[in-house]
């Protein structure tokens, strides 16, 4: 059931995925593919390189608008509206985020949030009535560093997203080994620091995911392969670490390190999946003992090389990995009993970096 460059292009409505990629690495920008509702297979519909290095995407299911960062020195965000035929129509020009190297974005009400890795800041931009982003960006700069001189010489914000209740915004900073909780100003949308949770020194937190119940947060570390389990208090806006779970991929060749990149929770809250670059695996963690007790339950090859992102389909039956170096999106059938993924097919997408469902 593998797709390919020669896959038949088809229009029509139905479930789709959008894949962001690095145009500077040979990617085609944003690729759109149709999802077969029976098998989960992807069929190429279109690609656009209108935006440079759209490495991370977010889809607003309420308005039907797709947002993308431009992970460049002069970082920006842009909006697109999907067409019935499978293409994308830009909603105006890209808007500067007043930060460098945005690696992540999310939607918080009527604002867009970006995590700007190179400049170590997070930006907040208003969303106009037609769904397009507008400026100026309101920027909150992070402060601090960590012990890894090559990766933590200054702040490096890697992810920013609202909590499930929409009251708080959490930003994950690889450079400062911490997660910041911010309170958005109701009038201006500016982010104000509320609290900061410091994690293991040198661990390099990259991304986090909420358990579907909304009271547990899983913080994934890039520099020290582990997951930190945190208790989330949505009333006080506090994040409390309660456990650490090592991620132990198979033995790697000398000089090769494991760099975890993405963590997602199953919609029913029974499992977590973690992408591990270097090891090129997808690890499964069982939540059978409860949200705060993930247990390693095996791993499988990612289907390519350097899995940068993971996405689970709305049903929870399939998992998709964006493999950056091998240039493909691989999909897996998920065993409903064990949560283990089994490779089912792949679609070539050069320099794939992110997968979102629409």
C-alpha positions as CSV (number, residue, x, y, z in Angstrom):
1,X,0.0,0.0,0.0
2,X,3.0,2.3,-0.4
3,X,2.3,5.6,-2.2
4,X,4.9,7.4,-4.3
5,X,5.8,10.3,-6.6
6,X,3.7,8.7,-9.3
7,X,0.7,8.3,-7.1
8,X,-2.5,9.3,-8.7
9,X,-3.6,12.8,-7.8
10,X,-7.3,13.1,-6.9
11,X,-9.5,15.8,-5.6
12,X,-12.7,15.6,-3.5
13,X,-13.3,15.9,0.1
14,X,-12.3,13.7,3.0
15,X,-9.5,13.4,5.6
16,X,-6.2,14.9,4.5
17,X,-2.8,15.4,5.9
18,X,-0.5,18.4,5.4
19,X,3.3,17.8,5.6
20,X,5.8,20.6,6.3
21,X,9.3,20.3,5.0
22,X,12.6,22.1,4.6
23,X,12.9,23.7,1.2
24,X,16.5,24.5,2.0
25,X,17.0,20.7,2.3
26,X,15.3,19.8,-0.9
27,X,11.8,19.7,0.3
28,X,8.7,20.8,-1.6
29,X,7.4,23.1,1.1
30,X,3.9,22.0,2.2
31,X,2.7,18.7,0.7
32,X,-1.0,17.8,0.9
33,X,-2.1,14.1,0.7
34,X,-5.5,12.4,0.9
35,X,-6.0,9.7,3.6
36,X,-7.7,6.4,2.6
37,X,-10.3,6.0,5.4
38,X,-10.0,2.2,5.1
39,X,-6.3,1.6,5.1
40,X,-4.8,5.0,6.2
41,X,-2.7,5.1,3.0
42,X,-1.6,8.5,1.7
43,X,-2.1,9.7,-1.9
44,X,-0.3,12.8,-3.0
45,X,-2.6,15.7,-4.0
46,X,-0.3,18.8,-4.3
47,X,2.8,20.6,-3.0
48,X,3.6,24.3,-2.8
49,X,7.0,25.9,-2.1
50,X,5.5,29.4,-1.7
51,X,6.9,29.6,1.8
52,X,10.5,29.0,2.7
53,X,11.2,26.2,5.2
54,X,7.6,25.5,6.5
55,X,9.0,23.1,9.1
56,X,6.0,23.2,11.4
57,X,2.2,23.4,10.7
58,X,-1.0,23.9,12.7
59,X,-4.5,23.4,11.4
60,X,-7.5,25.2,12.8
61,X,-10.4,22.7,12.5
62,X,-12.9,25.5,13.4
63,X,-12.0,27.8,10.5
64,X,-10.4,25.3,8.1
65,X,-7.2,27.4,7.9
66,X,-3.7,25.9,7.8
67,X,-0.8,27.9,9.4
68,X,2.9,27.4,8.8
69,X,6.1,28.8,10.2
70,X,9.0,29.9,8.0
71,X,12.0,28.6,10.0
72,X,14.4,31.1,8.6
73,X,16.7,33.8,10.1
74,X,13.9,36.4,9.7
75,X,11.1,34.1,11.0
76,X,7.6,34.4,9.7
77,X,4.2,32.8,9.7
78,X,1.7,32.3,6.9
79,X,-1.9,31.1,6.4
80,X,-3.4,28.9,3.7
81,X,-6.9,27.8,2.9
82,X,-7.2,24.3,1.5
83,X,-9.1,24.0,-1.8
84,X,-11.6,21.2,-2.7
85,X,-9.1,20.0,-5.3
86,X,-6.4,19.4,-2.8
87,X,-4.3,22.6,-3.2
88,X,-3.6,25.5,-0.9
89,X,-4.5,29.2,-1.4
90,X,-2.3,31.7,0.5
91,X,-4.2,34.2,2.7
92,X,-1.9,37.1,2.0
93,X,1.9,37.4,2.5
94,X,3.9,35.9,5.4
95,X,4.0,38.0,8.5
96,X,7.2,38.5,10.6
97,X,7.3,37.0,14.1
98,X,10.1,39.3,15.2
99,X,12.1,36.2,16.1
100,X,14.6,34.0,14.4
101,X,14.2,30.3,13.5
102,X,10.6,29.6,14.6
103,X,10.3,25.8,15.1
104,X,6.8,25.5,16.4
105,X,3.4,27.2,16.3
106,X,0.0,26.7,17.8
107,X,-3.4,28.4,17.9
108,X,-4.6,30.0,21.0
109,X,-8.1,31.5,20.5
110,X,-7.7,34.3,18.0
111,X,-3.9,34.4,18.2
112,X,-1.0,32.5,16.8
113,X,1.9,31.5,19.0
114,X,5.4,30.7,17.7
115,X,8.5,29.3,19.5
116,X,11.6,31.0,18.1
117,X,14.5,28.6,18.6
118,X,17.4,30.7,17.4
119,X,16.4,33.9,19.2
120,X,15.1,32.1,22.3
121,X,11.7,33.8,22.4
122,X,8.0,33.2,21.9
123,X,5.8,35.4,19.8
124,X,2.0,36.1,19.8
125,X,0.3,37.5,16.7
126,X,-3.4,38.3,16.2
127,X,-5.5,36.4,13.7
128,X,-7.5,38.6,11.3
129,X,-11.2,38.0,10.5
130,X,-10.3,36.1,7.3
131,X,-8.0,33.8,9.2
132,X,-4.7,35.4,8.1
133,X,-2.0,36.4,10.7
134,X,-1.3,40.1,11.3
135,X,1.2,42.1,13.2
136,X,3.0,43.4,15.0
137,X,4.1,40.4,16.9
138,X,4.3,40.7,20.7
139,X,7.5,38.9,21.9
140,X,8.5,37.4,25.2
141,X,12.2,36.8,25.4
142,X,13.5,33.9,27.5
143,X,16.6,34.2,29.7
144,X,19.2,31.7,30.8
145,X,21.3,28.8,29.5
146,X,22.5,25.3,30.3
147,X,25.7,23.2,30.7
148,X,25.9,22.0,27.1
149,X,28.1,24.7,25.6
150,X,27.2,23.7,22.0
151,X,23.4,23.5,22.4
152,X,22.6,25.5,25.6
153,X,24.7,28.6,25.2
154,X,21.5,30.7,25.4
155,X,17.7,30.1,25.5
156,X,16.3,28.0,22.6
157,X,12.5,28.0,22.8
158,X,11.4,24.8,20.9
159,X,7.6,24.6,21.5
160,X,4.7,26.8,22.6
161,X,1.1,25.8,23.1
162,X,-2.0,26.5,25.2
163,X,-3.1,24.2,27.9
164,X,-6.3,22.2,27.2
165,X,-8.4,24.8,29.1
166,X,-7.0,27.7,27.1
167,X,-6.1,29.7,30.2
168,X,-2.4,29.2,30.1
169,X,0.4,29.0,27.6
170,X,3.4,26.6,28.1
171,X,6.7,27.1,26.3
172,X,9.5,24.4,26.3
173,X,13.0,25.7,26.2
174,X,15.9,23.3,25.3
175,X,18.5,25.9,26.1
176,X,17.4,26.6,29.7
177,X,16.2,23.1,30.7
178,X,12.8,24.5,31.7
179,X,9.2,24.8,30.9
180,X,7.6,28.3,31.3
181,X,4.0,28.9,32.1
182,X,2.6,32.2,30.8
183,X,-0.6,34.1,31.3
184,X,-1.9,35.7,28.1
185,X,-3.1,39.3,28.5
186,X,-6.8,39.3,27.7
187,X,-6.7,42.7,26.1
188,X,-3.5,42.6,24.1
189,X,-2.6,39.0,23.8
190,X,0.9,39.6,25.2
191,X,2.4,36.7,27.2
192,X,3.4,37.3,30.8
193,X,5.6,34.9,32.7
194,X,3.7,33.2,35.5
195,X,5.9,30.3,36.6
196,X,8.9,28.3,35.4
197,X,9.6,24.6,36.1
198,X,13.3,23.7,36.0
199,X,14.1,20.2,34.8
200,X,17.2,18.0,34.9
201,X,20.3,20.1,34.0
202,X,21.6,19.4,30.5
203,X,18.5,17.3,29.5
204,X,17.4,19.8,26.8
205,X,13.6,19.6,26.9
206,X,12.2,19.8,23.4
207,X,8.4,19.1,23.3
208,X,5.6,18.1,25.6
209,X,2.2,16.5,25.3
210,X,-0.9,16.5,27.5
211,X,-2.6,13.4,28.5
212,X,-6.2,13.5,27.1
213,X,-7.6,13.9,30.7
214,X,-5.6,17.2,30.9
215,X,-3.9,16.7,34.3
216,X,-0.7,15.1,33.2
217,X,2.1,16.4,31.0
218,X,4.9,14.4,29.3
219,X,8.0,16.5,28.7
220,X,10.3,14.9,26.1
221,X,14.1,15.7,26.3
222,X,16.3,15.8,23.3
223,X,19.8,15.9,24.9
224,X,19.3,13.2,27.5
225,X,16.9,10.5,26.2
226,X,14.2,10.6,28.8
227,X,10.6,11.6,29.5
228,X,9.7,13.7,32.5
229,X,6.2,13.1,33.8
230,X,4.6,16.2,35.3
231,X,1.4,16.9,37.3
232,X,-0.5,19.8,35.8
233,X,-2.7,22.1,38.0
234,X,-4.9,24.0,35.6
235,X,-6.2,26.3,38.3
236,X,-2.9,27.4,39.7
237,X,-1.0,27.1,36.4
238,X,1.7,25.0,38.0
239,X,3.7,22.1,36.5
240,X,5.2,19.6,39.0
241,X,7.7,16.9,38.0
242,X,6.8,13.6,39.5
243,X,8.8,10.9,37.6
244,X,11.4,10.4,35.0
245,X,11.2,7.6,32.4
246,X,14.4,6.7,30.5
247,X,14.1,6.0,26.8
248,X,16.4,3.1,26.1
249,X,16.8,2.5,22.3
250,X,18.8,-0.4,21.1
251,X,22.6,-0.2,21.2
252,X,23.8,2.4,18.7
253,X,27.0,2.4,16.7
254,X,29.9,4.2,18.3
255,X,29.6,8.0,18.0
256,X,25.9,7.9,17.3
257,X,23.5,9.5,19.8
258,X,19.8,9.2,20.3
259,X,17.9,12.5,20.0
260,X,14.2,12.1,20.9
261,X,12.1,14.5,18.8
262,X,8.3,14.1,19.3
263,X,5.8,12.6,21.8
264,X,2.1,12.0,21.2
265,X,-0.6,10.5,23.3
266,X,-3.2,8.1,22.0
267,X,-6.7,9.7,22.0
268,X,-8.0,7.2,24.5
269,X,-5.1,7.8,26.9
270,X,-3.8,4.2,26.8
271,X,-0.3,4.8,25.3
272,X,2.4,7.3,24.4
273,X,4.5,7.2,21.3
274,X,8.0,8.8,21.0
275,X,10.1,9.4,17.9
276,X,13.8,8.9,18.5
277,X,16.3,10.2,15.9
278,X,19.7,8.5,15.7
279,X,18.1,5.3,16.8
280,X,15.5,5.9,14.1
281,X,12.7,4.2,16.1
282,X,9.3,4.8,17.4
283,X,9.0,3.8,21.0
284,X,5.7,2.8,22.7
285,X,5.0,3.6,26.4
286,X,2.0,1.9,28.0
287,X,-0.2,3.9,30.3
288,X,-2.0,0.8,31.7
289,X,-0.8,1.7,35.2
290,X,-2.2,5.2,35.0
291,X,-1.4,8.6,33.4
292,X,1.5,9.2,35.7
293,X,3.1,5.7,35.2
294,X,4.2,5.3,31.6
295,X,6.2,2.1,31.1
296,X,8.4,1.3,28.1
297,X,6.6,-1.4,25.9
298,X,8.9,-1.8,23.0
299,X,10.0,0.0,19.9
300,X,9.9,-0.4,16.1
301,X,11.9,1.0,13.2
302,X,10.5,4.4,12.1
303,X,10.4,3.3,8.5
304,X,13.1,5.7,7.4
305,X,15.8,7.9,8.9
306,X,15.6,10.8,11.4
307,X,12.0,10.8,12.5
308,X,11.3,14.5,13.3
309,X,7.6,14.4,14.0
310,X,4.7,12.0,14.9
311,X,1.0,12.4,14.4
312,X,-1.8,10.1,15.4
313,X,-5.0,10.0,13.3
314,X,-8.3,11.1,14.9
315,X,-9.4,7.5,15.4
316,X,-6.2,6.5,17.2
317,X,-5.8,3.5,14.9
318,X,-2.8,4.8,12.9
319,X,0.4,6.6,13.5
320,X,2.4,8.7,11.0
321,X,6.1,9.5,11.2
322,X,7.8,12.3,9.2
323,X,11.3,11.0,8.5
324,X,13.4,14.0,7.6
325,X,16.7,12.5,6.3
326,X,15.1,9.6,4.3
327,X,12.4,12.0,3.0
328,X,9.2,10.1,3.6
329,X,6.1,9.9,5.7
330,X,5.6,6.4,7.0
331,X,2.3,5.2,8.5
332,X,1.7,2.4,11.0
333,X,-1.3,0.4,12.0
334,X,-1.7,0.5,15.8
335,X,-2.5,-2.8,17.7
336,X,-5.7,-1.8,19.7
337,X,-4.7,-4.2,22.5
338,X,-1.0,-3.4,23.0
339,X,-0.6,0.0,21.3
340,X,2.3,-1.3,19.3
341,X,2.6,0.2,15.8
342,X,3.2,-1.9,12.7
343,X,4.5,-0.4,9.5
344,X,1.9,-0.3,6.7
345,X,3.2,2.0,4.0
346,X,5.0,5.2,3.1
347,X,4.8,8.3,0.9
348,X,8.0,10.0,-0.4
349,X,8.1,13.6,1.0
350,X,11.7,15.1,0.7
351,X,12.9,16.7,4.0
352,X,9.7,15.9,5.8
353,X,9.5,17.7,9.1
354,X,5.9,17.8,10.4
355,X,2.5,16.1,9.8
356,X,-0.9,17.5,10.7
357,X,-4.4,16.2,10.0
358,X,-7.1,18.4,8.4
